[in-house]
Amino acid sequence: MPDEIIVRPYTSPDEDAVVALWERTFPDDPPWNEPRAMIRRKLRVQPELFLVAKAEGDRLVGTVLAGFDGVRGWIHHLAVDDRERRAGVGTKLMRAAEEGLRSIGCPKVNLQVRATNAEVIAFYRALGYVLEDRAALGLRLGIEI
Ligand SMILES: CC(C)(COP(=O)(O)OP(=O)(O)OC[C@H]1O[C@@H](n2cnc3c(N)ncnc32)[C@H](O)[C@@H]1OP(=O)(O)O)[C@@H](O)C(=O)NCCC(=O)NCCS
């Protein structure tokens, strides 16, 4: 893992860089994942589990959002700048998110990945995650974005 990468909770000066990273990394995100609205919502719930990875010069190179609902932990928006991949940044972010969840008593982490995203599935498997035989269901609750 790269020693020069620091993983720490998000702070408001990170906003523009996070938005830029998410727009590059998740260009097909649905409207309810609008970056600034997502940031605002996450800051209202377990903001300490919104982590960023910083390289030398305070350059933002990655993000992860984690949350514990009292039963399971969830991971969202793990993203590493495409110029910085395969150098351990994603692993470092995930291990920090897992540690944050563990520290508040979370026994298990879940996450969702598009079934077609073989590379990201390979990444999570490399970290010890296993594919589980579940169907993913969702319901929009119709709140203002
Ligand atoms: C998935 C992602 C976060 C991985 O970040 P990363 O910093 O490159 O990951 P790491 O360097 O820590 O990789 C650790 C291991 O995972 C595996 N891995 C990582 N990327 C991989 C890929 N594209 N294909 C196959 N295996 C991969 C490898 O085993 C790797 O170890 P190695 O480089 O020594 O072979 C990054 O590719 C990304 O941001 N992808 C786009 C965003 C995304 O889809 N996020 C997930 C949404 S839930």
Ligand as a Chemical Component Dictionary entry (heavy atoms), coordinates in Angstrom:
data_LIG
# 
_chem_comp.id                   LIG 
_chem_comp.type                 NON-POLYMER 
_chem_comp.pdbx_formal_charge   0 
_chem_comp.three_letter_code    LIG 
# 
loop_
_chem_comp_atom.comp_id 
_chem_comp_atom.atom_id 
_chem_comp_atom.alt_atom_id 
_chem_comp_atom.type_symbol 
_chem_comp_atom.charge 
_chem_comp_atom.model_Cartn_x 
_chem_comp_atom.model_Cartn_y 
_chem_comp_atom.model_Cartn_z 
_chem_comp_atom.pdbx_ordinal 
LIG C1  C1  C 0 -12.338 -0.509 -8.395  1  
LIG C2  C2  C 0 -11.274 0.541  -8.088  2  
LIG C3  C3  C 0 -11.772 1.407  -6.919  3  
LIG C4  C4  C 0 -9.972  -0.179 -7.697  4  
LIG O1  O1  O 0 -9.034  0.789  -7.235  5  
LIG P1  P1  P 0 -7.442  0.549  -7.319  6  
LIG O2  O2  O 0 -6.793  1.584  -6.477  7  
LIG O3  O3  O 0 -7.016  0.442  -8.728  8  
LIG O4  O4  O 0 -7.326  -0.903 -6.633  9  
LIG P2  P2  P 0 -6.010  -1.570 -5.980  10 
LIG O5  O5  O 0 -4.789  -1.020 -6.617  11 
LIG O6  O6  O 0 -6.118  -1.460 -4.498  12 
LIG O7  O7  O 0 -6.216  -3.094 -6.442  13 
LIG C5  C5  C 0 -6.078  -4.192 -5.547  14 
LIG C6  C6  C 0 -6.216  -5.488 -6.310  15 
LIG O8  O8  O 0 -7.544  -5.604 -6.865  16 
LIG C7  C7  C 0 -7.470  -6.270 -8.140  17 
LIG N1  N1  N 0 -7.870  -5.333 -9.197  18 
LIG C8  C8  C 0 -7.911  -3.976 -9.147  19 
LIG N2  N2  N 0 -8.340  -3.459 -10.309 20 
LIG C9  C9  C 0 -8.542  -4.515 -11.136 21 
LIG C10 C10 C 0 -8.982  -4.629 -12.497 22 
LIG N3  N3  N 0 -9.285  -3.535 -13.228 23 
LIG N4  N4  N 0 -9.078  -5.862 -13.044 24 
LIG C11 C11 C 0 -8.788  -6.969 -12.320 25 
LIG N5  N5  N 0 -8.363  -6.916 -11.003 26 
LIG C12 C12 C 0 -8.250  -5.714 -10.439 27 
LIG C13 C13 C 0 -6.018  -6.686 -8.311  28 
LIG O9  O9  O 0 -5.856  -7.953 -7.736  29 
LIG C14 C14 C 0 -5.284  -5.626 -7.488  30 
LIG O10 O10 O 0 -3.993  -6.030 -7.065  31 
LIG P3  P3  P 0 -2.738  -5.912 -8.089  32 
LIG O11 O11 O 0 -2.766  -4.518 -8.679  33 
LIG O12 O12 O 0 -1.562  -6.151 -7.188  34 
LIG O13 O13 O 0 -2.947  -6.960 -9.142  35 
LIG C15 C15 C 0 -10.993 1.434  -9.335  36 
LIG O14 O14 O 0 -10.717 0.609  -10.436 37 
LIG C16 C16 C 0 -12.151 2.344  -9.714  38 
LIG O15 O15 O 0 -12.263 3.472  -9.206  39 
LIG N6  N6  N 0 -13.031 1.869  -10.615 40 
LIG C17 C17 C 0 -14.140 2.685  -11.117 41 
LIG C18 C18 C 0 -15.156 2.988  -10.070 42 
LIG C19 C19 C 0 -16.009 1.827  -9.656  43 
LIG O16 O16 O 0 -16.528 1.115  -10.506 44 
LIG N7  N7  N 0 -16.159 1.677  -8.328  45 
LIG C20 C20 C 0 -16.924 0.657  -7.707  46 
LIG C21 C21 C 0 -18.293 1.133  -7.429  47 
LIG S1  S1  S 0 -18.970 0.161  -6.113  48 
# 
loop_
_chem_comp_bond.comp_id 
_chem_comp_bond.atom_id_1 
_chem_comp_bond.atom_id_2 
_chem_comp_bond.value_order 
_chem_comp_bond.pdbx_ordinal 
LIG C1  C2  SING 1  
LIG C2  C3  SING 2  
LIG C2  C4  SING 3  
LIG C2  C15 SING 4  
LIG C4  O1  SING 5  
LIG O1  P1  SING 6  
LIG P1  O2  DOUB 7  
LIG P1  O3  SING 8  
LIG P1  O4  SING 9  
LIG O4  P2  SING 10 
LIG P2  O5  DOUB 11 
LIG P2  O6  SING 12 
LIG P2  O7  SING 13 
LIG O7  C5  SING 14 
LIG C5  C6  SING 15 
LIG C6  O8  SING 16 
LIG C6  C14 SING 17 
LIG O8  C7  SING 18 
LIG C7  N1  SING 19 
LIG C7  C13 SING 20 
LIG N1  C8  SING 21 
LIG N1  C12 SING 22 
LIG C8  N2  DOUB 23 
LIG N2  C9  SING 24 
LIG C9  C10 SING 25 
LIG C9  C12 DOUB 26 
LIG C10 N3  SING 27 
LIG C10 N4  DOUB 28 
LIG N4  C11 SING 29 
LIG C11 N5  DOUB 30 
LIG N5  C12 SING 31 
LIG C13 O9  SING 32 
LIG C13 C14 SING 33 
LIG C14 O10 SING 34 
LIG O10 P3  SING 35 
LIG P3  O11 DOUB 36 
LIG P3  O12 SING 37 
LIG P3  O13 SING 38 
LIG C15 O14 SING 39 
LIG C15 C16 SING 40 
LIG C16 O15 DOUB 41 
LIG C16 N6  SING 42 
LIG N6  C17 SING 43 
LIG C17 C18 SING 44 
LIG C18 C19 SING 45 
LIG C19 O16 DOUB 46 
LIG C19 N7  SING 47 
LIG N7  C20 SING 48 
LIG C20 C21 SING 49 
LIG C21 S1  SING 50 
# 
